[in-house]
Amino acid sequence: ADVINASWGGPQASQALYETIREASEAGVLFVAAAGNSALNNDFFDSFPANYPVKGLVSVAATEFNDQRVYFSNFGKRKVHVSAPGHVILSTTLGKKTYQFMSGTSMAAPQVAGLAAMMIGLNPQKFDRNPEALKKYLMMTSDRSVALNWLVGSGGRINAYNAAAGVIP
């Protein structure tokens, strides 16, 4: 795998999980983690796996249609890296072969994982097996906003056009 999406989490740390994520990152895998849905600042309250100190891990907050943080989304200028749409997202339902609107950082993280995979495909010489560079690039090409400036490290929401076109706002 080049990218792993982790749309789950909680306050309990696991040494085995941390070591697995760290080893995956060292092997060139980008690990994308949902920041959590407790409206907490991850800089002060841990949410795992999003808060593991791994260079190839991207922690993702959720935004609404207007690029505001969804009220329940965790955030953190140091420990949450980017945001992505995560409110009223049409998603598949487990075992029902239907779709349902869902909200949460678990809806936002897969969008970051998908963009990361797309960037590896578009520019493999730069991003394949280089999760730290890919993470930095996704942060740099994010759309900045006043509402997110102090809430996530990138100061904004991911932007697929910017990433594909090489636009640094």
Backbone as CSV, one residue per row, in Angstrom:
resi,resn,N_x,N_y,N_z,CA_x,CA_y,CA_z,C_x,C_y,C_z
1,ALA,0.841,-1.188,0.000,0.000,0.000,0.000,0.880,1.243,0.000
2,ASP,0.448,2.260,-0.728,1.140,3.550,-0.716,0.516,4.507,0.292
3,VAL,-0.796,4.337,0.520,-1.551,5.205,1.423,-2.492,4.332,2.248
4,ILE,-2.557,4.584,3.536,-3.491,3.885,4.420,-4.432,4.930,5.022
5,ASN,-5.724,4.667,4.953,-6.713,5.540,5.574,-7.185,4.903,6.878
6,ALA,-7.158,5.677,7.955,-7.615,5.202,9.257,-8.778,6.086,9.707
7,SER,-9.974,5.702,9.337,-11.185,6.450,9.715,-11.745,5.907,11.012
8,TRP,-10.930,5.913,12.032,-11.315,5.432,13.347,-10.360,6.026,14.367
9,GLY,-10.659,5.874,15.636,-9.742,6.343,16.652,-10.387,6.466,18.004
10,GLY,-9.593,6.916,18.955,-10.050,7.094,20.318,-8.921,7.552,21.212
11,PRO,-9.175,7.677,22.509,-8.176,8.231,23.428,-7.106,7.237,23.901
12,GLN,-7.277,5.962,23.574,-6.372,4.939,24.088,-5.192,4.717,23.140
13,ALA,-3.970,4.859,23.653,-2.762,4.625,22.867,-2.403,3.144,22.869
14,SER,-1.686,2.733,21.840,-1.204,1.363,21.729,0.222,1.399,21.197
15,GLN,1.160,0.865,21.955,2.553,0.836,21.521,2.713,0.021,20.243
16,ALA,1.994,-1.081,20.146,2.081,-1.921,18.947,1.576,-1.178,17.713
17,LEU,0.461,-0.443,17.854,-0.062,0.328,16.726,0.901,1.446,16.349
18,TYR,1.429,2.139,17.335,2.397,3.208,17.062,3.586,2.671,16.267
19,GLU,4.142,1.556,16.710,5.304,0.982,16.023,4.954,0.539,14.602
20,THR,3.758,0.028,14.415,3.320,-0.396,13.080,3.204,0.804,12.146
21,ILE,2.610,1.885,12.623,2.467,3.094,11.807,3.840,3.690,11.505
22,ARG,4.715,3.727,12.499,6.063,4.256,12.302,6.829,3.432,11.272
23,GLU,6.734,2.116,11.365,7.419,1.246,10.400,6.847,1.405,8.998
24,ALA,5.535,1.551,8.903,4.914,1.774,7.588,5.414,3.085,6.989
25,SER,5.474,4.123,7.808,5.965,5.418,7.338,7.414,5.309,6.871
26,GLU,8.239,4.631,7.642,9.643,4.456,7.269,9.790,3.636,5.983
27,ALA,8.792,2.792,5.691,8.802,1.993,4.458,8.210,2.762,3.277
28,GLY,7.764,4.005,3.522,7.280,4.839,2.438,5.781,4.949,2.312
29,VAL,5.038,4.570,3.336,3.572,4.610,3.301,3.075,5.854,4.036
30,LEU,2.145,6.584,3.403,1.495,7.715,4.067,0.308,7.177,4.853
31,PHE,0.226,7.509,6.133,-0.849,7.067,7.006,-1.754,8.258,7.284
32,VAL,-3.017,8.194,6.837,-3.983,9.280,6.992,-4.944,8.901,8.109
33,ALA,-5.065,9.760,9.124,-5.873,9.448,10.304,-6.926,10.511,10.567
34,ALA,-8.122,10.075,10.920,-9.197,10.970,11.343,-8.814,11.582,12.682
35,ALA,-8.948,12.900,12.813,-8.533,13.612,14.026,-9.422,13.315,15.223
36,GLY,-10.682,12.975,14.982,-11.613,12.691,16.071,-12.800,13.626,16.051
37,ASN,-13.877,13.218,16.715,-15.152,13.940,16.685,-15.627,14.372,18.074
38,SER,-14.707,14.835,18.896,-15.041,15.223,20.267,-14.929,16.719,20.507
39,ALA,-14.722,17.518,19.452,-14.558,18.975,19.555,-13.409,19.351,20.480
40,LEU,-12.380,18.517,20.515,-11.239,18.755,21.400,-10.021,19.219,20.607
41,ASN,-9.147,19.925,21.287,-7.885,20.354,20.708,-6.872,19.221,20.903
42,ASN,-6.488,18.577,19.803,-5.559,17.441,19.878,-4.171,17.858,20.361
43,ASP,-3.872,19.151,20.368,-2.598,19.603,20.924,-2.548,19.372,22.434
44,PHE,-3.734,19.267,23.056,-3.806,19.093,24.507,-4.479,17.794,24.937
45,PHE,-5.320,17.228,24.073,-6.036,15.989,24.378,-5.731,14.984,23.279
46,ASP,-5.233,13.825,23.665,-4.818,12.834,22.673,-5.989,12.118,22.028
47,SER,-5.833,11.882,20.738,-6.732,11.047,19.956,-5.842,10.182,19.080
48,PHE,-5.999,8.887,19.181,-5.121,7.970,18.445,-5.906,7.200,17.394
49,PRO,-5.333,6.931,16.253,-3.919,7.064,15.906,-3.492,8.459,15.438
50,ALA,-4.404,9.415,15.350,-4.095,10.732,14.786,-2.948,11.453,15.483
51,ASN,-2.752,11.226,16.769,-1.744,11.984,17.517,-0.389,11.298,17.643
52,TYR,-0.210,10.153,17.006,1.115,9.538,17.088,2.135,10.429,16.402
53,PRO,3.312,10.619,17.016,4.342,11.494,16.426,5.129,10.765,15.328
54,VAL,4.490,10.597,14.182,5.096,9.906,13.040,5.143,10.894,11.880
55,LYS,6.296,11.057,11.271,6.473,12.048,10.207,5.590,11.778,9.002
56,GLY,5.287,10.525,8.723,4.461,10.170,7.575,2.998,9.983,7.915
57,LEU,2.532,10.594,9.002,1.131,10.521,9.405,0.478,11.889,9.196
58,VAL,-0.689,11.892,8.552,-1.461,13.118,8.350,-2.740,13.009,9.168
59,SER,-2.948,13.957,10.067,-4.159,14.006,10.881,-5.130,14.982,10.228
60,VAL,-6.428,14.582,10.130,-7.403,15.321,9.329,-8.610,15.757,10.161
61,ALA,-8.895,17.060,10.124,-10.109,17.633,10.718,-11.198,17.677,9.651
62,ALA,-12.444,17.886,10.077,-13.579,17.944,9.146,-14.109,19.366,9.032
63,THR,-14.485,19.729,7.787,-15.086,21.035,7.536,-16.491,20.874,6.971
64,GLU,-17.250,21.983,7.051,-18.589,22.059,6.466,-18.487,22.616,5.050
65,PHE,-19.636,22.796,4.407,-19.691,23.303,3.039,-19.065,24.689,2.912
66,ASN,-19.027,25.461,3.986,-18.518,26.830,3.953,-17.081,26.942,4.453
67,ASP,-16.387,25.824,4.513,-14.988,25.755,4.967,-14.791,26.154,6.423
68,GLN,-15.828,26.065,7.218,-15.709,26.231,8.664,-15.491,24.838,9.265
69,ARG,-14.798,24.780,10.389,-14.649,23.494,11.087,-16.034,23.037,11.518
70,VAL,-16.335,21.764,11.279,-17.581,21.198,11.795,-17.487,21.259,13.321
71,TYR,-18.547,21.658,13.967,-18.520,21.938,15.406,-17.961,20.796,16.250
72,PHE,-18.120,19.558,15.820,-17.670,18.416,16.625,-16.265,17.949,16.272
73,SER,-15.693,18.469,15.193,-14.386,18.000,14.734,-13.276,18.400,15.699
74,ASN,-12.381,17.465,15.968,-11.175,17.808,16.712,-10.310,18.702,15.830
75,PHE,-9.386,19.397,16.447,-8.515,20.339,15.757,-7.202,20.401,16.512
76,GLY,-6.274,21.216,16.072,-5.003,21.385,16.770,-3.942,21.894,15.816
77,LYS,-3.447,23.068,16.040,-2.472,23.711,15.148,-1.205,22.887,14.994
78,ARG,-0.777,22.187,16.033,0.454,21.392,15.969,0.211,19.935,15.575
79,LYS,-0.915,19.359,15.980,-1.098,17.918,15.790,-2.151,17.523,14.761
80,VAL,-2.902,18.479,14.233,-3.836,18.197,13.144,-3.316,18.984,11.947
81,HIS,-3.111,18.302,10.837,-2.354,18.879,9.738,-3.189,19.580,8.676
82,VAL,-4.287,18.973,8.280,-5.142,19.542,7.229,-6.598,19.302,7.593
83,SER,-7.480,19.930,6.819,-8.902,19.625,6.945,-9.422,19.238,5.573
84,ALA,-10.597,18.619,5.576,-11.263,18.213,4.332,-12.761,18.168,4.614
85,PRO,-13.581,18.265,3.565,-15.025,18.179,3.781,-15.390,16.903,4.541
86,GLY,-16.193,17.069,5.591,-16.573,15.928,6.410,-17.956,16.072,7.006
87,HIS,-18.790,16.885,6.389,-20.134,17.113,6.910,-21.156,16.811,5.817
88,VAL,-22.082,15.916,6.111,-23.146,15.501,5.190,-22.530,14.970,3.884
89,ILE,-21.725,13.924,4.025,-21.043,13.274,2.912,-21.783,11.982,2.578
90,LEU,-22.124,11.801,1.321,-22.806,10.581,0.895,-21.811,9.428,0.930
91,SER,-22.131,8.386,1.678,-21.216,7.272,1.871,-21.960,5.943,1.787
92,THR,-21.215,4.891,1.556,-21.808,3.557,1.553,-22.134,3.134,2.975
93,THR,-23.080,2.207,3.118,-23.436,1.689,4.437,-23.036,0.228,4.517
94,LEU,-22.558,-0.158,5.657,-22.049,-1.497,5.872,-23.153,-2.548,5.733
95,GLY,-22.955,-3.474,4.827,-23.842,-4.620,4.684,-25.216,-4.344,4.123
96,LYS,-25.535,-3.105,3.774,-26.893,-2.791,3.337,-26.999,-2.499,1.844
97,LYS,-25.877,-2.376,1.152,-25.849,-2.057,-0.276,-26.638,-0.794,-0.582
98,THR,-26.526,0.178,0.319,-27.206,1.456,0.144,-26.225,2.575,0.457
99,TYR,-26.723,3.794,0.340,-25.938,4.984,0.657,-26.652,5.767,1.747
100,GLN,-25.871,6.552,2.479,-26.418,7.348,3.570,-25.531,8.584,3.751
101,PHE,-26.119,9.700,4.143,-25.323,10.878,4.463,-24.732,10.701,5.848
102,MET,-23.415,10.925,5.952,-22.708,10.788,7.223,-21.809,11.996,7.426
103,SER,-21.463,12.227,8.683,-20.582,13.335,9.015,-19.512,12.877,9.994
104,GLY,-18.333,13.481,9.902,-17.264,13.184,10.834,-15.905,13.251,10.182
105,THR,-14.888,13.204,11.019,-13.532,13.184,10.481,-13.265,11.880,9.734
106,SER,-14.078,10.862,9.998,-13.978,9.607,9.235,-14.475,9.763,7.804
107,MET,-15.202,10.815,7.524,-15.613,11.130,6.151,-14.575,12.036,5.484
108,ALA,-13.854,12.818,6.283,-12.848,13.739,5.757,-11.530,13.026,5.431
109,ALA,-11.118,12.112,6.274,-9.831,11.433,6.077,-9.729,10.709,4.737
110,PRO,-10.768,9.997,4.273,-10.638,9.313,2.980,-10.443,10.274,1.806
111,GLN,-10.931,11.494,1.943,-10.711,12.465,0.873,-9.232,12.840,0.791
112,VAL,-8.589,12.955,1.930,-7.155,13.242,1.950,-6.388,12.033,1.422
113,ALA,-6.791,10.835,1.829,-6.128,9.623,1.340,-6.269,9.500,-0.176
114,GLY,-7.451,9.808,-0.692,-7.662,9.745,-2.141,-6.817,10.754,-2.885
115,LEU,-6.728,11.967,-2.368,-5.893,12.986,-2.997,-4.422,12.585,-2.941
116,ALA,-4.006,12.021,-1.825,-2.618,11.562,-1.702,-2.313,10.483,-2.739
117,ALA,-3.214,9.519,-2.891,-3.005,8.463,-3.891,-2.959,9.053,-5.296
118,MET,-3.823,10.033,-5.568,-3.823,10.681,-6.878,-2.484,11.375,-7.123
119,MET,-1.948,12.038,-6.114,-0.685,12.740,-6.284,0.475,11.776,-6.516
120,ILE,0.435,10.624,-5.877,1.469,9.613,-6.130,1.382,9.158,-7.582
121,GLY,0.151,8.954,-8.075,-0.034,8.547,-9.465,0.399,9.609,-10.458
122,LEU,0.126,10.886,-10.145,0.488,11.977,-11.050,1.975,12.309,-11.029
123,ASN,2.606,12.097,-9.892,3.995,12.509,-9.744,4.779,11.482,-8.916
124,PRO,4.895,10.251,-9.432,5.525,9.194,-8.631,6.990,9.471,-8.299
125,GLN,7.722,10.134,-9.195,9.128,10.404,-8.915,9.311,11.313,-7.703
126,LYS,8.311,12.116,-7.409,8.392,13.039,-6.274,7.774,12.468,-5.000
127,PHE,6.670,11.707,-5.139,5.898,11.313,-3.961,5.875,9.822,-3.643
128,ASP,6.194,8.952,-4.603,6.157,7.517,-4.323,7.212,7.174,-3.277
129,ARG,6.793,6.544,-2.224,7.645,6.141,-1.100,8.287,7.325,-0.399
130,ASN,7.596,8.468,-0.431,8.089,9.676,0.224,6.942,10.349,0.984
131,PRO,6.449,9.706,2.050,5.269,10.229,2.746,5.475,11.609,3.371
132,GLU,6.674,11.915,3.825,6.908,13.231,4.428,6.756,14.345,3.398
133,ALA,7.296,14.154,2.199,7.173,15.159,1.142,5.724,15.305,0.709
134,LEU,5.003,14.194,0.622,3.599,14.226,0.226,2.752,14.957,1.266
135,LYS,2.972,14.663,2.522,2.259,15.349,3.602,2.504,16.857,3.531
136,LYS,3.746,17.248,3.400,4.099,18.665,3.318,3.430,19.317,2.111
137,TYR,3.417,18.620,0.984,2.820,19.158,-0.236,1.314,19.352,-0.080
138,LEU,0.631,18.375,0.510,-0.813,18.507,0.740,-1.102,19.694,1.654
139,MET,-0.259,19.915,2.621,-0.431,21.058,3.515,-0.187,22.375,2.768
140,MET,0.866,22.415,1.952,1.215,23.643,1.229,0.181,24.033,0.185
141,THR,-0.458,23.055,-0.442,-1.423,23.350,-1.512,-2.843,23.516,-0.990
142,SER,-3.020,23.453,0.314,-4.351,23.652,0.911,-4.802,25.092,0.746
143,ASP,-6.121,25.267,0.615,-6.706,26.606,0.603,-6.720,27.142,2.023
144,ARG,-6.031,28.250,2.240,-5.988,28.858,3.561,-7.308,29.574,3.842
145,SER,-7.682,29.616,5.114,-8.874,30.369,5.490,-8.681,30.925,6.895
146,VAL,-9.270,32.072,7.135,-9.197,32.697,8.454,-9.792,31.763,9.499
147,ALA,-10.883,31.086,9.137,-11.580,30.210,10.084,-10.726,29.021,10.516
148,LEU,-9.814,28.570,9.660,-9.011,27.381,9.964,-7.563,27.703,10.325
149,ASN,-7.173,28.956,10.201,-5.776,29.342,10.350,-5.146,28.850,11.643
150,TRP,-5.839,28.974,12.761,-5.276,28.565,14.043,-5.780,27.205,14.505
151,LEU,-6.469,26.486,13.614,-7.057,25.204,14.003,-6.332,23.995,13.433
152,VAL,-5.670,24.153,12.299,-4.916,23.048,11.686,-3.580,23.582,11.190
153,GLY,-2.600,22.719,11.117,-1.254,23.120,10.736,-1.156,23.813,9.392
154,SER,-1.910,23.345,8.411,-1.859,23.950,7.081,-2.600,25.274,7.030
155,GLY,-3.465,25.514,7.999,-4.287,26.714,7.988,-5.440,26.640,7.025
156,GLY,-5.733,25.427,6.528,-6.818,25.351,5.558,-7.292,23.959,5.226
157,ARG,-8.031,23.893,4.097,-8.660,22.684,3.582,-7.914,22.217,2.335
158,ILE,-7.776,20.914,2.178,-7.096,20.394,0.998,-7.774,20.903,-0.272
159,ASN,-6.995,21.001,-1.345,-7.523,21.452,-2.624,-6.899,20.594,-3.713
160,ALA,-7.713,19.740,-4.347,-7.214,18.815,-5.361,-6.669,19.554,-6.581
161,TYR,-7.348,20.633,-6.991,-6.848,21.384,-8.142,-5.464,21.962,-7.848
162,ASN,-5.323,22.618,-6.703,-4.031,23.188,-6.348,-2.947,22.112,-6.340
163,ALA,-3.257,20.972,-5.740,-2.271,19.899,-5.642,-1.881,19.384,-7.037
164,ALA,-2.864,19.139,-7.890,-2.579,18.609,-9.228,-1.862,19.625,-10.106
165,ALA,-2.208,20.900,-9.960,-1.624,21.943,-10.803,-0.349,22.554,-10.220
166,GLY,-0.005,22.187,-8.996,1.185,22.732,-8.366,1.012,24.148,-7.861
167,VAL,-0.215,24.521,-7.517,-0.507,25.877,-7.033,-0.306,25.933,-5.523
168,ILE,0.570,26.830,-5.090,0.790,27.059,-3.667,0.127,28.403,-3.330
169,PRO,-1.039,28.400,-2.664,-1.725,29.684,-2.397,-0.928,30.572,-1.439
